[in-house]
Amino acid sequence: MAKKYEDAGVSIKTGDDTVEKIKIYAKSTFNKAVLTDIGLFGAFFQPDLANFKEPVLVSSVDGVGTKLKVAIELNKHYTIGQDLVNHCVNDIAVCGAEPLFFLDYMAFRKLDPEVASLIVKGFSIACIENGCALIGGETAEMPGVYQIGDYDLSGTIVGIVEKSKIIKGDNITSGDVLIGIPSTGLHTNGYSLARKILLENFDLNAKVPFLNKTLGEELLSIHRSYLRLIKFMKNNIEVKGISHITGGGIIGNTKRILPSGLKLKINWEKWEAPAIFRLIQETGKISDEEMREVFNMGIGLIFVVAEDKLNLAIKFAKEQKENPIIVGTVE
């Protein structure tokens, strides 16, 4: 009997049905700059450059790591799409850029149109919140790579910034101050370690010590977007540098924007890490050093400002309903 593609575990019809299912979510993010519908070989986007003298495109690509395993185990898939968009948006926002459009890649062992639709729903929610368009993507079935029920995601963001307003940390100097902005939990980093420790001791659907919600709810807390806050701060005060705290922790990420010869002095006693971090550390008997290298410890973003701008920066952050924390200095 002649073999078919579907015999190998790949259904073209399911792929076509999925595209039709997710189109409504993608199109809900479209603006006048999007020139084509979903489904062509390429996506067309015509940015409005009228307000730019020297426009520079900024791009970034990322995933959400093994946070996916929590979503899969709990069968809750729409928040993971928001995680991915917000993570990517933050990565270019700290450079001074604003997002234009987002593209996704989803890979499954066996494509489930309902799961794919929920993921894309999450993409669309976050794209609308961040003012960018979901203009295309790719969905793949790879039965020889993934286990039953598994999938993986990656996302690409493209944004724009005026060349003279790029934020790279070039003018950071000794004496500058680090202002931390709270995270909404683990965000999308450290889940391999967190899962190894916590799932050996607790059930995802159970309430656990320190938390006012189930462990699963806490671990699926959405990686927040800092775009609105960053736009407000950079438009009202000189921000010398901004760091998105992801894998590598506060020091590992913030030192990436420091000029040569400078280092960070973090005052770890200035804030109390949220309960989830305490639960991980105490359950797994993890050292402070390891925790600080792996996790954001409750600080998802850091602004670097001159000391004489500190009070103003704190004032502006509070105006945006934030709880800014002076976490350290540059030396």
Order of alpha helices (4+ residues) and beta strands (2+ residues): alpha-beta-alpha-alpha-beta-alpha-beta-beta-beta-alpha-alpha-alpha-beta-alpha-beta-alpha-alpha-beta-alpha-beta
